[in-house]
Structure formats: C-alpha cells, structure tokens
Amino acid sequence: MPKIKIDKELMKKIKAYAKIAGYSSEDEFIVHTLEKAMAQLDESDSEEEVKKKLQGLGYIS
C-alpha cells in the first residue's frame, strides 16, 4: 500500500472525526473520504468539467 505524509494537525482532525463517525481506523476514514471525492469527479463528462469541479472544491486554482 502506498504511503503519504499527512500534516500532524490534519491527522489529529482525521483521528477525531474517524472516531466520532465510528470508523474502525483512520485509514478506513481516509479511504472512504477519498472514494466519495473521486465518485463526484467520476460523474464528470469531460476533462474540463473535472477541472471546474476541482476548482469549485478548492483543489486547484
């Protein structure tokens, strides 16, 4: 499994939210969150629409 670095403050939030939401682990919470974000993008019909959605979500400017 690939590894990524996550800022300590963000990881604190992830741990707290994962616990509140009842996830079995932080990894499960992160994967579920990424899957939801990717599902929104998968609904796009074109690369331009993907770019607009990413801009709307604040991922790109």
Backbone as numpy.savetxt, mean C-alpha at the origin, in Angstrom:
# Nx Ny Nz CAx CAy CAz Cx Cy Cz
11.44 -14.15 -0.37 10.60 -12.97 -0.37 11.49 -11.73 -0.37
11.19 -10.77 -1.25 12.00 -9.54 -1.29 11.84 -8.74 0.01
12.86 -8.02 0.35 12.81 -7.19 1.55 12.86 -5.72 1.15
12.14 -4.90 1.91 12.17 -3.46 1.70 12.45 -2.77 3.02
12.98 -1.56 2.94 13.22 -0.77 4.14 12.03 0.13 4.38
11.59 0.17 5.63 10.47 1.02 6.02 10.92 1.91 7.16
10.64 3.18 7.03 10.97 4.17 8.05 10.42 3.72 9.41
11.18 3.98 10.47 10.79 3.53 11.81 9.44 4.08 12.24
9.18 5.34 11.97 7.91 5.95 12.36 6.74 5.32 11.60
6.93 5.05 10.32 5.89 4.40 9.54 5.65 2.98 10.06
6.71 2.29 10.41 6.57 0.92 10.92 5.79 0.89 12.23
5.99 1.91 13.06 5.22 2.00 14.31 3.72 2.09 14.00
3.38 2.90 13.00 1.98 3.05 12.61 1.44 1.74 12.03
2.24 1.10 11.20 1.83 -0.17 10.60 1.54 -1.20 11.69
2.43 -1.30 12.67 2.23 -2.25 13.76 0.94 -1.95 14.52
0.71 -0.68 14.80 -0.48 -0.29 15.56 -1.75 -0.58 14.75
-1.77 -0.18 13.48 -2.97 -0.38 12.66 -3.22 -1.85 12.38
-2.17 -2.61 12.19 -2.33 -4.05 11.95 -2.97 -4.71 13.16
-2.53 -4.31 14.34 -3.09 -4.88 15.57 -4.56 -4.48 15.74
-4.85 -3.20 15.55 -6.22 -2.70 15.69 -7.16 -3.42 14.72
-6.68 -3.63 13.48 -7.52 -4.23 12.44 -7.60 -5.75 12.55
-6.81 -6.33 13.44 -6.89 -7.77 13.65 -6.07 -8.63 12.71
-5.09 -8.03 12.05 -4.21 -8.82 11.18 -3.29 -9.68 12.03
-2.88 -10.83 11.50 -2.03 -11.74 12.26 -0.58 -11.25 12.31
-0.22 -10.35 11.40 1.14 -9.82 11.38 1.18 -8.50 10.62
2.26 -7.77 10.78 2.46 -6.55 10.02 2.59 -6.87 8.54
3.26 -7.97 8.23 3.42 -8.38 6.83 2.07 -8.58 6.16
1.15 -9.25 6.86 -0.18 -9.49 6.30 -0.89 -8.16 6.03
-0.78 -7.21 6.95 -1.38 -5.90 6.78 -0.78 -5.17 5.57
0.52 -5.19 5.45 1.21 -4.52 4.34 0.81 -5.14 3.01
0.81 -6.45 2.92 0.44 -7.13 1.67 -1.00 -6.80 1.30
-1.91 -6.85 2.26 -3.31 -6.54 1.98 -3.47 -5.10 1.49
-2.78 -4.17 2.13 -2.85 -2.77 1.74 -2.32 -2.57 0.32
-1.21 -3.21 -0.01 -0.65 -3.11 -1.36 -1.57 -3.75 -2.39
-2.17 -4.87 -2.04 -3.10 -5.53 -2.97 -4.29 -4.64 -3.28
-4.80 -3.95 -2.26 -5.93 -3.04 -2.48 -5.53 -1.89 -3.40
-4.35 -1.33 -3.18 -3.88 -0.23 -4.03 -3.67 -0.70 -5.46
-3.11 -1.89 -5.63 -2.87 -2.43 -6.97 -4.19 -2.74 -7.67
-5.19 -3.19 -6.95 -6.49 -3.50 -7.55 -7.11 -2.24 -8.14
-6.95 -1.11 -7.46 -7.46 0.15 -8.00 -6.78 0.48 -9.33
-5.48 0.25 -9.40 -4.74 0.55 -10.62 -5.06 -0.45 -11.72
-5.29 -1.70 -11.35 -5.61 -2.74 -12.34 -6.90 -2.44 -13.09
-7.77 -1.64 -12.49 -9.03 -1.29 -13.13 -8.86 -0.26 -14.24
-7.67 0.29 -14.37 -7.40 1.32 -15.36 -7.32 0.73 -16.76
-7.75 1.52 -17.73 -7.75 1.06 -19.11 -6.49 1.44 -19.88
-5.74 2.42 -19.37 -4.56 2.86 -20.11 -3.46 3.30 -19.15
-2.26 3.44 -19.69 -1.13 3.91 -18.89 -1.40 5.33 -18.40
-2.03 6.13 -19.22 -2.34 7.51 -18.84 -3.31 7.54 -17.66
-4.28 6.65 -17.67 -5.22 6.57 -16.56 -4.53 6.12 -15.28
-3.59 5.18 -15.40 -2.79 4.75 -14.24 -2.02 5.94 -13.68
-1.39 6.71 -14.55 -0.63 7.89 -14.11 -1.53 8.87 -13.37
-2.73 9.11 -13.90 -3.66 10.04 -13.25 -4.06 9.53 -11.87
-4.30 8.24 -11.77 -4.67 7.67 -10.46 -3.52 7.76 -9.48
-2.31 7.48 -9.94 -1.14 7.59 -9.06 -0.93 9.03 -8.60
-1.16 9.99 -9.50 -1.05 11.39 -9.11 -2.12 11.75 -8.10
-3.33 11.28 -8.33 -4.43 11.54 -7.40 -4.19 10.98 -6.02
-3.49 9.84 -5.97 -3.17 9.22 -4.69 -1.93 9.82 -4.06
-1.23 10.69 -4.79 -0.04 11.36 -4.26 1.23 10.55 -4.40
1.21 9.47 -5.21 2.41 8.65 -5.38 3.39 9.26 -6.36
2.90 10.02 -7.33 3.77 10.71 -8.28 3.25 12.13 -8.47
4.14 13.01 -8.95 3.69 14.40 -9.14 3.71 14.77 -10.60
